[in-house]
Amino acid sequence: MKINGPNHSNFNPYKKNIQNQQKSAETSAKQDKIEISDKAKQMQEHQKAQEARKQHIEALKQKVNSGEYQVDAKQTAEKMINFWKNR
C-alpha cells in the first residue's frame, strides 16, 4: 500500500465533479431568460377574441331568456344546406 501523506490531491475523487456541478448550476441560473414564441402570441390574441365571443353569447342568452330572440328559419335552412353541399 502506498501512502502519500496529508496533502494527497485525490483524497476525494468526486470533489472535483461536485465543484463542477455547483459552478455549472450557478452559471445556468444567471443565464435564464424567457422568450414568447409567435405561436404563444397568437394564442394570447385568440383569448381576446374568445372574450368578445363570450360577451356576444351572454347577450344572446339574455335575448333568449327574455323572449326577444327571433330565429329566421329560412336563413337557417339555407346555411345548413350550403354547409352540407360544400362538404
PDB file as gemmi writes it, atoms N, CA and C in Angstrom:
CRYST1    1.000    1.000    1.000  90.00  90.00  90.00 P 1                      
ATOM      1  N   MET A   1       0.849  -1.169   0.000  1.00  0.00           N  
ATOM      2  CA  MET A   1       0.000   0.000   0.000  1.00  0.00           C  
ATOM      3  C   MET A   1       0.892   1.228   0.000  1.00  0.00           C  
ATOM      4  N   LYS A   2       0.458   2.229  -0.811  1.00  0.00           N  
ATOM      5  CA  LYS A   2       1.241   3.441  -0.918  1.00  0.00           C  
ATOM      6  C   LYS A   2       0.486   4.564  -0.221  1.00  0.00           C  
ATOM      7  N   ILE A   3       1.135   5.284   0.657  1.00  0.00           N  
ATOM      8  CA  ILE A   3       0.528   6.403   1.378  1.00  0.00           C  
ATOM      9  C   ILE A   3       1.315   7.647   1.015  1.00  0.00           C  
ATOM     10  N   ASN A   4       0.595   8.692   0.560  1.00  0.00           N  
ATOM     11  CA  ASN A   4       1.261   9.903   0.082  1.00  0.00           C  
ATOM     12  C   ASN A   4       1.266  11.029   1.093  1.00  0.00           C  
ATOM     13  N   GLY A   5       0.751  10.876   2.240  1.00  0.00           N  
ATOM     14  CA  GLY A   5       0.794  11.916   3.242  1.00  0.00           C  
ATOM     15  C   GLY A   5      -0.489  12.727   3.292  1.00  0.00           C  
ATOM     16  N   PRO A   6      -0.504  13.792   4.120  1.00  0.00           N  
ATOM     17  CA  PRO A   6      -1.740  14.555   4.346  1.00  0.00           C  
ATOM     18  C   PRO A   6      -2.168  15.444   3.171  1.00  0.00           C  
ATOM     19  N   ASN A   7      -1.284  15.754   2.266  1.00  0.00           N  
ATOM     20  CA  ASN A   7      -1.623  16.655   1.149  1.00  0.00           C  
ATOM     21  C   ASN A   7      -1.979  15.882  -0.120  1.00  0.00           C  
ATOM     22  N   HIS A   8      -2.524  14.746   0.032  1.00  0.00           N  
ATOM     23  CA  HIS A   8      -2.871  13.903  -1.102  1.00  0.00           C  
ATOM     24  C   HIS A   8      -3.981  14.575  -1.926  1.00  0.00           C  
ATOM     25  N   SER A   9      -3.784  14.784  -3.210  1.00  0.00           N  
ATOM     26  CA  SER A   9      -4.729  15.527  -4.047  1.00  0.00           C  
ATOM     27  C   SER A   9      -5.978  14.713  -4.396  1.00  0.00           C  
ATOM     28  N   ASN A  10      -5.915  13.412  -4.358  1.00  0.00           N  
ATOM     29  CA  ASN A  10      -7.057  12.580  -4.705  1.00  0.00           C  
ATOM     30  C   ASN A  10      -7.776  12.048  -3.468  1.00  0.00           C  
ATOM     31  N   PHE A  11      -7.793  12.842  -2.424  1.00  0.00           N  
ATOM     32  CA  PHE A  11      -8.434  12.406  -1.185  1.00  0.00           C  
ATOM     33  C   PHE A  11      -9.914  12.115  -1.423  1.00  0.00           C  
ATOM     34  N   ASN A  12     -10.583  13.001  -2.143  1.00  0.00           N  
ATOM     35  CA  ASN A  12     -11.981  12.781  -2.505  1.00  0.00           C  
ATOM     36  C   ASN A  12     -12.071  12.935  -4.020  1.00  0.00           C  
ATOM     37  N   PRO A  13     -12.049  11.838  -4.773  1.00  0.00           N  
ATOM     38  CA  PRO A  13     -12.036  11.948  -6.236  1.00  0.00           C  
ATOM     39  C   PRO A  13     -13.320  12.544  -6.806  1.00  0.00           C  
ATOM     40  N   TYR A  14     -14.388  12.541  -6.049  1.00  0.00           N  
ATOM     41  CA  TYR A  14     -15.660  13.098  -6.534  1.00  0.00           C  
ATOM     42  C   TYR A  14     -15.791  14.581  -6.253  1.00  0.00           C  
ATOM     43  N   LYS A  15     -14.862  15.127  -5.474  1.00  0.00           N  
ATOM     44  CA  LYS A  15     -14.940  16.537  -5.086  1.00  0.00           C  
ATOM     45  C   LYS A  15     -14.896  17.450  -6.312  1.00  0.00           C  
ATOM     46  N   LYS A  16     -14.037  17.120  -7.258  1.00  0.00           N  
ATOM     47  CA  LYS A  16     -13.916  17.953  -8.456  1.00  0.00           C  
ATOM     48  C   LYS A  16     -15.223  17.932  -9.254  1.00  0.00           C  
ATOM     49  N   ASN A  17     -15.852  16.760  -9.375  1.00  0.00           N  
ATOM     50  CA  ASN A  17     -17.130  16.662 -10.078  1.00  0.00           C  
ATOM     51  C   ASN A  17     -18.211  17.470  -9.379  1.00  0.00           C  
ATOM     52  N   ILE A  18     -18.249  17.407  -8.073  1.00  0.00           N  
ATOM     53  CA  ILE A  18     -19.236  18.155  -7.304  1.00  0.00           C  
ATOM     54  C   ILE A  18     -19.033  19.652  -7.493  1.00  0.00           C  
ATOM     55  N   GLN A  19     -17.770  20.093  -7.461  1.00  0.00           N  
ATOM     56  CA  GLN A  19     -17.484  21.516  -7.661  1.00  0.00           C  
ATOM     57  C   GLN A  19     -17.879  21.962  -9.067  1.00  0.00           C  
ATOM     58  N   ASN A  20     -17.633  21.136 -10.065  1.00  0.00           N  
ATOM     59  CA  ASN A  20     -18.020  21.480 -11.438  1.00  0.00           C  
ATOM     60  C   ASN A  20     -19.533  21.582 -11.575  1.00  0.00           C  
ATOM     61  N   GLN A  21     -20.260  20.678 -10.930  1.00  0.00           N  
ATOM     62  CA  GLN A  21     -21.718  20.729 -10.972  1.00  0.00           C  
ATOM     63  C   GLN A  21     -22.234  21.992 -10.303  1.00  0.00           C  
ATOM     64  N   GLN A  22     -21.637  22.369  -9.192  1.00  0.00           N  
ATOM     65  CA  GLN A  22     -22.072  23.580  -8.493  1.00  0.00           C  
ATOM     66  C   GLN A  22     -21.797  24.811  -9.344  1.00  0.00           C  
ATOM     67  N   LYS A  23     -20.643  24.862 -10.000  1.00  0.00           N  
ATOM     68  CA  LYS A  23     -20.317  26.003 -10.859  1.00  0.00           C  
ATOM     69  C   LYS A  23     -21.278  26.095 -12.045  1.00  0.00           C  
ATOM     70  N   SER A  24     -21.568  24.961 -12.655  1.00  0.00           N  
ATOM     71  CA  SER A  24     -22.470  24.985 -13.802  1.00  0.00           C  
ATOM     72  C   SER A  24     -23.885  25.369 -13.377  1.00  0.00           C  
ATOM     73  N   ALA A  25     -24.296  24.959 -12.183  1.00  0.00           N  
ATOM     74  CA  ALA A  25     -25.621  25.332 -11.681  1.00  0.00           C  
ATOM     75  C   ALA A  25     -25.686  26.834 -11.432  1.00  0.00           C  
ATOM     76  N   GLU A  26     -24.607  27.399 -10.922  1.00  0.00           N  
ATOM     77  CA  GLU A  26     -24.575  28.841 -10.659  1.00  0.00           C  
ATOM     78  C   GLU A  26     -24.626  29.632 -11.962  1.00  0.00           C  
ATOM     79  N   THR A  27     -23.875  29.208 -12.956  1.00  0.00           N  
ATOM     80  CA  THR A  27     -23.848  29.952 -14.220  1.00  0.00           C  
ATOM     81  C   THR A  27     -25.152  29.788 -14.991  1.00  0.00           C  
ATOM     82  N   SER A  28     -25.757  28.611 -14.923  1.00  0.00           N  
ATOM     83  CA  SER A  28     -27.002  28.427 -15.659  1.00  0.00           C  
ATOM     84  C   SER A  28     -28.133  29.234 -15.035  1.00  0.00           C  
ATOM     85  N   ALA A  29     -28.119  29.441 -13.739  1.00  0.00           N  
ATOM     86  CA  ALA A  29     -29.149  30.228 -13.081  1.00  0.00           C  
ATOM     87  C   ALA A  29     -29.066  31.686 -13.516  1.00  0.00           C  
ATOM     88  N   LYS A  30     -27.897  32.158 -13.812  1.00  0.00           N  
ATOM     89  CA  LYS A  30     -27.716  33.544 -14.233  1.00  0.00           C  
ATOM     90  C   LYS A  30     -28.135  33.755 -15.688  1.00  0.00           C  
ATOM     91  N   GLN A  31     -28.167  32.693 -16.479  1.00  0.00           N  
ATOM     92  CA  GLN A  31     -28.432  32.824 -17.901  1.00  0.00           C  
ATOM     93  C   GLN A  31     -29.876  32.542 -18.279  1.00  0.00           C  
ATOM     94  N   ASP A  32     -30.744  32.310 -17.333  1.00  0.00           N  
ATOM     95  CA  ASP A  32     -32.144  32.023 -17.642  1.00  0.00           C  
ATOM     96  C   ASP A  32     -32.821  33.240 -18.255  1.00  0.00           C  
ATOM     97  N   LYS A  33     -33.633  32.990 -19.272  1.00  0.00           N  
ATOM     98  CA  LYS A  33     -34.417  34.053 -19.873  1.00  0.00           C  
ATOM     99  C   LYS A  33     -35.664  33.449 -20.501  1.00  0.00           C  
ATOM    100  N   ILE A  34     -36.629  34.279 -20.759  1.00  0.00           N  
ATOM    101  CA  ILE A  34     -37.901  33.825 -21.312  1.00  0.00           C  
ATOM    102  C   ILE A  34     -38.121  34.499 -22.656  1.00  0.00           C  
ATOM    103  N   GLU A  35     -38.529  33.692 -23.631  1.00  0.00           N  
ATOM    104  CA  GLU A  35     -38.900  34.225 -24.939  1.00  0.00           C  
ATOM    105  C   GLU A  35     -40.283  33.688 -25.281  1.00  0.00           C  
ATOM    106  N   ILE A  36     -41.159  34.555 -25.733  1.00  0.00           N  
ATOM    107  CA  ILE A  36     -42.508  34.148 -26.104  1.00  0.00           C  
ATOM    108  C   ILE A  36     -42.525  33.918 -27.613  1.00  0.00           C  
ATOM    109  N   SER A  37     -42.903  32.726 -28.000  1.00  0.00           N  
ATOM    110  CA  SER A  37     -42.915  32.377 -29.422  1.00  0.00           C  
ATOM    111  C   SER A  37     -44.075  33.072 -30.133  1.00  0.00           C  
ATOM    112  N   ASP A  38     -44.007  33.074 -31.446  1.00  0.00           N  
ATOM    113  CA  ASP A  38     -45.088  33.658 -32.252  1.00  0.00           C  
ATOM    114  C   ASP A  38     -46.394  32.912 -32.024  1.00  0.00           C  
ATOM    115  N   LYS A  39     -46.295  31.599 -31.877  1.00  0.00           N  
ATOM    116  CA  LYS A  39     -47.482  30.775 -31.638  1.00  0.00           C  
ATOM    117  C   LYS A  39     -48.149  31.179 -30.325  1.00  0.00           C  
ATOM    118  N   ALA A  40     -47.342  31.417 -29.283  1.00  0.00           N  
ATOM    119  CA  ALA A  40     -47.895  31.822 -27.988  1.00  0.00           C  
ATOM    120  C   ALA A  40     -48.552  33.198 -28.093  1.00  0.00           C  
ATOM    121  N   LYS A  41     -47.959  34.082 -28.869  1.00  0.00           N  
ATOM    122  CA  LYS A  41     -48.556  35.411 -29.066  1.00  0.00           C  
ATOM    123  C   LYS A  41     -49.904  35.294 -29.778  1.00  0.00           C  
ATOM    124  N   GLN A  42     -49.979  34.392 -30.763  1.00  0.00           N  
ATOM    125  CA  GLN A  42     -51.243  34.173 -31.462  1.00  0.00           C  
ATOM    126  C   GLN A  42     -52.297  33.619 -30.513  1.00  0.00           C  
ATOM    127  N   MET A  43     -51.872  32.740 -29.622  1.00  0.00           N  
ATOM    128  CA  MET A  43     -52.809  32.165 -28.661  1.00  0.00           C  
ATOM    129  C   MET A  43     -53.346  33.246 -27.715  1.00  0.00           C  
ATOM    130  N   GLN A  44     -52.492  34.197 -27.339  1.00  0.00           N  
ATOM    131  CA  GLN A  44     -52.939  35.288 -26.481  1.00  0.00           C  
ATOM    132  C   GLN A  44     -53.963  36.152 -27.205  1.00  0.00           C  
ATOM    133  N   GLU A  45     -53.741  36.416 -28.480  1.00  0.00           N  
ATOM    134  CA  GLU A  45     -54.695  37.181 -29.268  1.00  0.00           C  
ATOM    135  C   GLU A  45     -56.015  36.420 -29.401  1.00  0.00           C  
ATOM    136  N   HIS A  46     -55.916  35.110 -29.551  1.00  0.00           N  
ATOM    137  CA  HIS A  46     -57.103  34.260 -29.676  1.00  0.00           C  
ATOM    138  C   HIS A  46     -57.939  34.328 -28.402  1.00  0.00           C  
ATOM    139  N   GLN A  47     -57.289  34.423 -27.258  1.00  0.00           N  
ATOM    140  CA  GLN A  47     -58.015  34.523 -25.994  1.00  0.00           C  
ATOM    141  C   GLN A  47     -58.813  35.819 -25.924  1.00  0.00           C  
ATOM    142  N   LYS A  48     -58.270  36.890 -26.502  1.00  0.00           N  
ATOM    143  CA  LYS A  48     -59.002  38.157 -26.525  1.00  0.00           C  
ATOM    144  C   LYS A  48     -60.274  38.006 -27.367  1.00  0.00           C  
ATOM    145  N   ALA A  49     -60.148  37.288 -28.482  1.00  0.00           N  
ATOM    146  CA  ALA A  49     -61.316  37.051 -29.331  1.00  0.00           C  
ATOM    147  C   ALA A  49     -62.349  36.205 -28.593  1.00  0.00           C  
ATOM    148  N   GLN A  50     -61.892  35.284 -27.788  1.00  0.00           N  
ATOM    149  CA  GLN A  50     -62.810  34.445 -27.021  1.00  0.00           C  
ATOM    150  C   GLN A  50     -63.595  35.288 -26.011  1.00  0.00           C  
ATOM    151  N   GLU A  51     -62.967  36.292 -25.445  1.00  0.00           N  
ATOM    152  CA  GLU A  51     -63.666  37.172 -24.507  1.00  0.00           C  
ATOM    153  C   GLU A  51     -64.806  37.907 -25.218  1.00  0.00           C  
ATOM    154  N   ALA A  52     -64.542  38.389 -26.418  1.00  0.00           N  
ATOM    155  CA  ALA A  52     -65.582  39.079 -27.188  1.00  0.00           C  
ATOM    156  C   ALA A  52     -66.705  38.104 -27.531  1.00  0.00           C  
ATOM    157  N   ARG A  53     -66.343  36.876 -27.848  1.00  0.00           N  
ATOM    158  CA  ARG A  53     -67.356  35.861 -28.171  1.00  0.00           C  
ATOM    159  C   ARG A  53     -68.206  35.547 -26.937  1.00  0.00           C  
ATOM    160  N   LYS A  54     -67.581  35.479 -25.778  1.00  0.00           N  
ATOM    161  CA  LYS A  54     -68.326  35.219 -24.536  1.00  0.00           C  
ATOM    162  C   LYS A  54     -69.354  36.321 -24.286  1.00  0.00           C  
ATOM    163  N   GLN A  55     -68.953  37.559 -24.534  1.00  0.00           N  
ATOM    164  CA  GLN A  55     -69.885  38.675 -24.349  1.00  0.00           C  
ATOM    165  C   GLN A  55     -71.054  38.554 -25.322  1.00  0.00           C  
ATOM    166  N   HIS A  56     -70.755  38.187 -26.568  1.00  0.00           N  
ATOM    167  CA  HIS A  56     -71.804  38.023 -27.581  1.00  0.00           C  
ATOM    168  C   HIS A  56     -72.770  36.904 -27.168  1.00  0.00           C  
ATOM    169  N   ILE A  57     -72.228  35.811 -26.670  1.00  0.00           N  
ATOM    170  CA  ILE A  57     -73.062  34.681 -26.242  1.00  0.00           C  
ATOM    171  C   ILE A  57     -73.932  35.076 -25.060  1.00  0.00           C  
ATOM    172  N   GLU A  58     -73.386  35.829 -24.127  1.00  0.00           N  
ATOM    173  CA  GLU A  58     -74.172  36.289 -22.971  1.00  0.00           C  
ATOM    174  C   GLU A  58     -75.333  37.172 -23.431  1.00  0.00           C  
ATOM    175  N   ALA A  59     -75.057  38.039 -24.418  1.00  0.00           N  
ATOM    176  CA  ALA A  59     -76.121  38.903 -24.936  1.00  0.00           C  
ATOM    177  C   ALA A  59     -77.214  38.056 -25.593  1.00  0.00           C  
ATOM    178  N   LEU A  60     -76.816  37.018 -26.337  1.00  0.00           N  
ATOM    179  CA  LEU A  60     -77.804  36.134 -26.955  1.00  0.00           C  
ATOM    180  C   LEU A  60     -78.612  35.387 -25.898  1.00  0.00           C  
ATOM    181  N   LYS A  61     -77.950  34.931 -24.840  1.00  0.00           N  
ATOM    182  CA  LYS A  61     -78.660  34.227 -23.765  1.00  0.00           C  
ATOM    183  C   LYS A  61     -79.719  35.122 -23.129  1.00  0.00           C  
ATOM    184  N   GLN A  62     -79.369  36.383 -22.935  1.00  0.00           N  
ATOM    185  CA  GLN A  62     -80.319  37.322 -22.337  1.00  0.00           C  
ATOM    186  C   GLN A  62     -81.527  37.519 -23.256  1.00  0.00           C  
ATOM    187  N   LYS A  63     -81.267  37.623 -24.565  1.00  0.00           N  
ATOM    188  CA  LYS A  63     -82.368  37.781 -25.517  1.00  0.00           C  
ATOM    189  C   LYS A  63     -83.267  36.553 -25.523  1.00  0.00           C  
ATOM    190  N   VAL A  64     -82.666  35.370 -25.488  1.00  0.00           N  
ATOM    191  CA  VAL A  64     -83.449  34.131 -25.487  1.00  0.00           C  
ATOM    192  C   VAL A  64     -84.285  34.059 -24.220  1.00  0.00           C  
ATOM    193  N   ASN A  65     -83.697  34.352 -23.090  1.00  0.00           N  
ATOM    194  CA  ASN A  65     -84.419  34.275 -21.815  1.00  0.00           C  
ATOM    195  C   ASN A  65     -85.559  35.287 -21.724  1.00  0.00           C  
ATOM    196  N   SER A  66     -85.359  36.454 -22.333  1.00  0.00           N  
ATOM    197  CA  SER A  66     -86.409  37.476 -22.279  1.00  0.00           C  
ATOM    198  C   SER A  66     -87.444  37.306 -23.394  1.00  0.00           C  
ATOM    199  N   GLY A  67     -87.170  36.419 -24.359  1.00  0.00           N  
ATOM    200  CA  GLY A  67     -88.113  36.173 -25.442  1.00  0.00           C  
ATOM    201  C   GLY A  67     -87.954  37.116 -26.618  1.00  0.00           C  
ATOM    202  N   GLU A  68     -86.908  37.906 -26.650  1.00  0.00           N  
ATOM    203  CA  GLU A  68     -86.674  38.867 -27.734  1.00  0.00           C  
ATOM    204  C   GLU A  68     -85.975  38.245 -28.934  1.00  0.00           C  
ATOM    205  N   TYR A  69     -85.343  37.107 -28.769  1.00  0.00           N  
ATOM    206  CA  TYR A  69     -84.563  36.491 -29.850  1.00  0.00           C  
ATOM    207  C   TYR A  69     -85.482  35.788 -30.837  1.00  0.00           C  
ATOM    208  N   GLN A  70     -85.363  36.155 -32.102  1.00  0.00           N  
ATOM    209  CA  GLN A  70     -86.192  35.579 -33.162  1.00  0.00           C  
ATOM    210  C   GLN A  70     -85.285  34.860 -34.166  1.00  0.00           C  
ATOM    211  N   VAL A  71     -85.616  33.636 -34.504  1.00  0.00           N  
ATOM    212  CA  VAL A  71     -84.827  32.842 -35.442  1.00  0.00           C  
ATOM    213  C   VAL A  71     -85.487  32.901 -36.817  1.00  0.00           C  
ATOM    214  N   ASP A  72     -84.680  33.185 -37.846  1.00  0.00           N  
ATOM    215  CA  ASP A  72     -85.165  33.164 -39.220  1.00  0.00           C  
ATOM    216  C   ASP A  72     -84.970  31.742 -39.755  1.00  0.00           C  
ATOM    217  N   ALA A  73     -86.044  30.983 -39.823  1.00  0.00           N  
ATOM    218  CA  ALA A  73     -85.977  29.571 -40.211  1.00  0.00           C  
ATOM    219  C   ALA A  73     -85.448  29.403 -41.627  1.00  0.00           C  
ATOM    220  N   LYS A  74     -85.835  30.295 -42.545  1.00  0.00           N  
ATOM    221  CA  LYS A  74     -85.391  30.185 -43.933  1.00  0.00           C  
ATOM    222  C   LYS A  74     -83.874  30.361 -44.028  1.00  0.00           C  
ATOM    223  N   GLN A  75     -83.341  31.353 -43.343  1.00  0.00           N  
ATOM    224  CA  GLN A  75     -81.901  31.610 -43.371  1.00  0.00           C  
ATOM    225  C   GLN A  75     -81.139  30.437 -42.729  1.00  0.00           C  
ATOM    226  N   THR A  76     -81.660  29.891 -41.658  1.00  0.00           N  
ATOM    227  CA  THR A  76     -81.030  28.743 -41.003  1.00  0.00           C  
ATOM    228  C   THR A  76     -80.999  27.545 -41.940  1.00  0.00           C  
ATOM    229  N   ALA A  77     -82.099  27.290 -42.622  1.00  0.00           N  
ATOM    230  CA  ALA A  77     -82.161  26.165 -43.554  1.00  0.00           C  
ATOM    231  C   ALA A  77     -81.183  26.342 -44.707  1.00  0.00           C  
ATOM    232  N   GLU A  78     -81.076  27.546 -45.246  1.00  0.00           N  
ATOM    233  CA  GLU A  78     -80.146  27.820 -46.337  1.00  0.00           C  
ATOM    234  C   GLU A  78     -78.699  27.565 -45.903  1.00  0.00           C  
ATOM    235  N   LYS A  79     -78.351  28.007 -44.706  1.00  0.00           N  
ATOM    236  CA  LYS A  79     -76.988  27.794 -44.216  1.00  0.00           C  
ATOM    237  C   LYS A  79     -76.699  26.309 -43.995  1.00  0.00           C  
ATOM    238  N   MET A  80     -77.688  25.572 -43.523  1.00  0.00           N  
ATOM    239  CA  MET A  80     -77.492  24.135 -43.327  1.00  0.00           C  
ATOM    240  C   MET A  80     -77.284  23.438 -44.659  1.00  0.00           C  
ATOM    241  N   ILE A  81     -78.066  23.815 -45.665  1.00  0.00           N  
ATOM    242  CA  ILE A  81     -77.937  23.206 -46.991  1.00  0.00           C  
ATOM    243  C   ILE A  81     -76.591  23.542 -47.594  1.00  0.00           C  
ATOM    244  N   ASN A  82     -76.164  24.788 -47.491  1.00  0.00           N  
ATOM    245  CA  ASN A  82     -74.849  25.186 -48.018  1.00  0.00           C  
ATOM    246  C   ASN A  82     -73.722  24.448 -47.304  1.00  0.00           C  
ATOM    247  N   PHE A  83     -73.873  24.247 -46.032  1.00  0.00           N  
ATOM    248  CA  PHE A  83     -72.860  23.530 -45.278  1.00  0.00           C  
ATOM    249  C   PHE A  83     -72.700  22.110 -45.802  1.00  0.00           C  
ATOM    250  N   TRP A  84     -73.805  21.410 -46.017  1.00  0.00           N  
ATOM    251  CA  TRP A  84     -73.733  20.014 -46.447  1.00  0.00           C  
ATOM    252  C   TRP A  84     -73.356  19.897 -47.916  1.00  0.00           C  
ATOM    253  N   LYS A  85     -73.648  20.905 -48.728  1.00  0.00           N  
ATOM    254  CA  LYS A  85     -73.230  20.878 -50.133  1.00  0.00           C  
ATOM    255  C   LYS A  85     -71.711  21.027 -50.248  1.00  0.00           C  
ATOM    256  N   ASN A  86     -71.135  21.865 -49.419  1.00  0.00           N  
ATOM    257  CA  ASN A  86     -69.700  22.166 -49.501  1.00  0.00           C  
ATOM    258  C   ASN A  86     -68.819  21.118 -48.847  1.00  0.00           C  
ATOM    259  N   ARG A  87     -69.412  20.141 -48.237  1.00  0.00           N  
ATOM    260  CA  ARG A  87     -68.607  19.083 -47.610  1.00  0.00           C  
ATOM    261  C   ARG A  87     -68.179  18.154 -48.608  1.00  0.00           C  
TER     262      ARG A  87                                                      
END                                                                             
